């Protein structure tokens, strides 16, 4: 049964055996706790990991941007941008936040497995 059916089957508040408002309050509090556990908490953890990953980038690291561009960091600028070498002599300037943590780690893992 879905949640709507359960709520519609509940007895009316003013009728016989009127439901306790405390049960409804506990039900909604439980829903909020479940949403926090399964949605909000994992997102904040992922955002924290992404921030740490971005701060840990160094010159010479091979990365993948969120647009799928592969390259090597040549220079980290003071204005929070990176100079990315995509081929010999070809450079892009990108924001530090444009580096994809998932794709970069996957690329590094496959590179290590080949060695």
C-alpha positions in Angstrom: 0.0 0.0 0.0 1.2 3.4 -0.6 1.2 6.2 1.9 -1.8 8.0 0.5 -4.1 4.9 0.9 -3.0 4.6 4.5 -3.8 8.2 5.2 -7.1 8.0 3.5 -8.1 4.9 5.5 -7.5 6.6 8.8 -10.6 7.3 10.8 -11.9 10.9 10.8 -10.7 13.0 13.7 -14.1 14.1 14.9 -15.9 10.7 14.4 -15.9 7.5 16.5 -12.6 6.5 18.0 -11.1 9.9 17.1 -7.4 9.6 16.4 -4.9 11.1 18.7 -3.1 14.2 17.3 0.1 12.8 19.0 0.2 9.9 16.6 0.1 12.2 13.6 2.8 14.3 15.1 5.0 11.3 15.7 4.3 10.0 12.2 5.5 13.3 10.6 8.5 13.6 12.9 9.5 10.1 11.8 9.2 11.1 8.2 11.5 14.0 8.8 14.0 11.8 10.5 13.9 9.3 7.6 14.4 12.1 5.1 17.3 13.5 7.0 19.0 10.0 7.2 18.5 9.1 3.6 18.7 12.4 1.7 20.2 15.4 3.6 23.0 13.6 5.5 24.5 11.8 2.5 24.4 15.0 0.4 26.3 17.0 3.1 28.9 14.2 3.4 29.4 14.2 -0.4 29.7 18.0 -0.5 32.4 17.8 2.3 34.3 15.1 0.4 34.1 17.2 -2.9 35.5 20.3 -1.0 38.4 18.3 0.5 39.1 16.8 -2.9 39.2 20.2 -4.6 41.5 21.6 -1.9 43.8 18.7 -2.3 44.6 19.2 -6.0 48.2 19.7 -6.8 50.2 20.6 -9.9 50.9 17.6 -12.0 47.6 15.8 -11.0 45.7 14.2 -13.9 42.1 15.2 -13.7 38.7 15.0 -15.5 36.4 18.0 -15.5 32.7 17.8 -15.1 32.5 18.4 -18.9 34.6 15.3 -19.5 37.8 17.0 -20.5 40.9 15.1 -19.5 44.1 16.9 -18.6 47.0 17.6 -16.3 47.2 20.5 -13.8 50.0 22.8 -14.8 49.4 25.8 -12.5 47.1 26.6 -9.6 46.2 30.3 -9.8 45.5 32.6 -6.8 42.0 33.3 -8.0 40.9 29.7 -7.4 41.3 28.6 -11.0 43.5 25.9 -12.6 45.6 26.0 -15.7 44.9 22.6 -17.4 47.1 21.2 -20.1 44.9 19.1 -22.4 47.6 18.3 -25.0 51.2 19.5 -25.3 51.1 23.3 -25.6 47.3 23.6 -25.3 46.0 25.1 -22.0 42.6 25.8 -20.5 41.8 27.9 -17.5 39.0 26.3 -15.4 37.5 26.8 -12.0 38.6 24.5 -9.3 35.0 23.5 -8.7 34.7 22.2 -12.3 36.9 19.1 -11.5 34.8 15.9 -11.2 35.8 13.9 -8.1 34.1 10.7 -9.3 35.6 10.7 -12.8 39.0 11.7 -11.7 39.2 9.0 -9.1 37.9 6.4 -11.6 40.6 7.5 -14.1 43.3 7.3 -11.4 42.1 3.8 -10.4 42.3 2.5 -14.0 45.7 4.0 -14.5 47.0 2.3 -11.3 45.5 -1.0 -12.4 47.3 -0.8 -15.8 50.7 -0.4 -14.0 
